Amino acid sequence: MNTSISIINDDDSALLEELYGSSNSASGKTQDSKLGVLKLVQTAKMGDMEVAGKIHKTEVIPAGAYELYLNKEKVYCINPRIRYLGRKSLWTYWDADENTMQRSLLADNLNGDLKDTMGTFNVGRMPYVKDWKKLSTADQAYQRGRKRTLLMMGIIDSDGACMDENGSPVEGLKHIPFTMEITNFDSIKGLDEVIGKINKKYNCTKGNVVDIHLGSERHEGSLPYSTMLFSIKKDALPETLAEFISRERDTLISFSDWTKMRNTYVTDQWSRHNKEELNSEEETLVSQLVNIEGAAI
């Protein structure tokens, strides 16, 4: 099976390369894109259930389920399947004072300094810590709060039970584009491994020619948590990249435009913070320099 990217026209090839992180191509018309946000549920959600006339608290959404936030509503799925479309990297930091997630620019990798919504770079993360043990406890906590994050883009479909927040069944998810921020090292490693297996098995250059099962694994300990499990769907029918992009071109363009809009927002926030800093701390100096120039003329 020939799944080489060379069989795709130049415009489609550039679009795929941009999403996969091997090109810096930019620009393009903006389109509205209704994307879901996917998360892994870490804490089981409890609800009420009536038994013999009495109300009991029971687990309605188990830990390890997937939450899709779409159109201001939440839908939960136990065993979805996804079509992986691409990835970007960024730094993230939960800012408790502002009650918001601070983020850097989306990039192909985390090398170098990335502007962020705080008006700094890399949300304050040190680019390299030579001796971690020499850092104070406070500095270690500060650095841990700044997360290396992978942003995955894909399409999700139901492959199991779907429910609302009360545990009531809902219609299955059908071909919904989503983004998902992943900070857990094991989850990122699992994605890399299954994409590698797909590329090797089907002799292709990208992992999006086949569906992936998306499960989870519950870890027990003082702070229990779940990680993502990826596996190739056994009855998957692989496509060529030409077939794939012919079907998903509009979705890929939406992701590309969303990435650009997201980065524009981050850049605007960075500029706003730095403009304010200049006004408050350097306004007098700038004014003096202007006056001196005027006198010289």
N, C-alpha and C positions, 0 to 999 in steps of 0.2 A: 504494500500500500504506500503510495507516494503522498506524504503529508508535509513535504518541504514548503517552507514559506515562500519559496521562489515561484510557486504556481499562482500566487495571489498578485493582483495588480499593485502598482506602486503606492497608491493612496491607502489601500487596505493594509498593506504591509507596514507602512509607517504608523498607522493607527495601532496595530497589534504591538509593534515594537515599543511604542510609547507606553502602553499599558503594562508591558512586561518589564520595562525598566532598562532598555538598552538603547534608548534614543532620547534626545532632549527636544524633540519636535514640539512646536507650540502653535498657538493661534487656531482659529476656527470659529464658526458661528456658534452662538450659545443656544442650547435647546433646553426646554423644561424636562426635568428627569425626576420621576417619582421613584426614589430608591428606598428600600427597607433597610433598617439597621438591625443586624443580627448580633445576639449576645448569648453566652453560655450561662445558664442559671446555676449559681453557686449555692444558693440557699433555698431549700424547698419552700413552696408557698402553701400556706395553710388556709383551709376554708371550713365552712360549717356543713355537717351532714346529720340528718335526722335519723335516729335509730330508736325504734320502740317509743316514739313520741318524745324523745329527748335529743337535744342538739349536742353534737360532739365535734370537736375540732379534729380535722383530718388533713392529710397531705393531698392536695389537689394537683399541684405541679411539682414533680420530683426534681431534686438537684440533678444536674446533668442534662436536663431538657434544653431546648433552644428557644429563645424568645425572639420573635420578629416584630419589631415596632414599625408599623406601616399605617399611614393616614391617621395618625394619632390613636391607633388601636394596637393592642398587643395580642399576638397569636403564638401559641406554644406548640412545638412539635418534638416528638421523642426521637424519631429516626429519619430525619430528612435526607434528601440527596441533593448534591449541588453540582453545578458546572463551574469550575474555576475559570475566571477570566483574566486575572492579573493581580498585581500587588504594587504597593508603594511602601516606603519606610518613613517614619516620623518619630519625634520625641513627644511624649505626653506627660502631663502633670496635673493631678487633681488639686485645684486651688481652693482650699476650704474657706479662706477669707472671702473670696469672690463667689463661692459656690458654683464654680464652673471648671470645665476641663480646659487647661491651657494646652495648645498644640503648636508644633513647628510646621514649617512647610512640608508638603509631601515631596519626597525625593526618591531617586532610584536606590540610594544607599545613605548611610549616616556619616559618611566621610565629610569633613569640613564643617563650617558653621552654617546652621539653618536658622533664618529669622523665625520668630515665634510671636504669638498673640500677646505676650507680656512686654514686648518691646526690647527683648534681649535675644540671645541665641541659644538654641538647643534647650529651651525652658530652664536654663541655668545649670545644665548638666556639664560636668567637667569632661573634656574630650578624652582624657586619659589620666588614670590614677596610678602613679608609679608604685606606691606602697599603700595599699588599702588599710593595713593594720595601723599605720601611723595617723590616720584620720581620727578625729574625735568621734565619740558616739553620735553627737549631734550632726556632724558633717556626713557620717555614714548614712544616717537616716535621711538627710537632705538629698544625697545622691540616689538612694534607693527609691525615693519618691519620684524621681525623673525616669520614666520608663522608655526603654527601647521598644518600639511598637511597629508591628507589621499591619498594614491595612490591606485586607483581602477584598477583592471585588469578584462577585459571582452571581449566579442565578440559583435560586432555591426552589425545590419542588417537594411536596409531601411524599414521604415513603413510609408513613406510619400514622399514628394517632395525632390529630390536631385538636386543640382545645382553647377556650378563652381563659381569662384569669380566674374564673370560678370552676374550671375543670369541665365545663360543658363542651361537648363535641361541636366542632365547626367544620365547614367545608374545607377540603384539603387545599394546601398552598399550590398555586399553579404558576410556575415560570415567572417568579418575581425577582427582579434585580436587587441585590443587597450589597452593603458594605459591612465589614466587620473588623474592628480593631483587636489585635491579638498581642498580648504582652507576655504570656506564659512561654518559656523557652521550649518545653516539651511539646506544646501545641504547634509552635512554629516549626520545630524539627519534624514533627509528624507530617505536616503539610509538605515540607521539602521532600521527604522520603517518598510519599505516595506520588507526587508529581514526577520524581525521578523514575519510579517504577512504570508509570504510564508512558513516559517518553521512551524508556528502554523497551517495554513490551510491544509498543506499536510503532517503534522506530520513527518517532516524530520529534519535532523541535519545540513543541509547546504542550502543556498538559491539558488543554481544554477540549481534546477530541473525545473525551469520555466522561460519564458521570461518576461522582465519588459519593460513597456512603459517608455520612457524618454522624458518628456516635460520640460517646464520652466515657471517661473512666473516672470513677470516684475514688479519691485518695483519703485515707483516714489518718488522723493525727491530731495534734493539739489545735491546728487550724485546718480542718478538712477542706479540700478543694477538688475541682474536677478539671480534667484536661480533655482536649479534643482528640478523637480517634478518627483517622481517615482510612478508607479502604476502597479499592476499585470495585465497582458494582459488577457482580459475576456475569450477569447477562447483558453487560454493556455492549452496544454496537458502535464502535469507533467511527468517527467521521474523518474526512480529510479537512484540512484547514480551509480549503475553498468552500466546501459544503457548510462548515461551521460559520464562517464569516458572512456567507450569503444569507444565512438565516438570522444571524445576530448583529448585523452591521449597525442597526439603529441603537441597540443596547450598548455596543462598544462606543459609539459616538457619545451617547449619554454619559457614560463613565468618564470619557475623555474630557467632556465639557464640565462635568462635576468637579473633576480634579483641578482644572484651571480656575473655576470659580472659587473653590476652597482655598487655593493658593493666593488668589487675588485678595480674598478676605484677610488671610493671615498677613500678607504684605501691607494692606491698608491699616490693620491694627498695629503693626510694628511701626509704621510711619507716624501714626497718631501719637503713640507713646513717646517717640523720639522728638516729635515736634513740640509736644508739651514740655519735655525735658529741656529743649533748647530755649523755649520761651521763658522758663522759670529760672534757669541757671546761667544762661549766657546772653540774655537780651541786652544787658548793659554793655557787655564787651562788644557785641555786634554793633550796637549803636555808636560806641566810641570809634570803632573802625570806620564806619560809614562817615562820621564827622571828619575824621582825619583825611579820608579820601577827598571829601568835598573841599577841605581847606587847601589841599595840595593843588586842586584844579584851579 
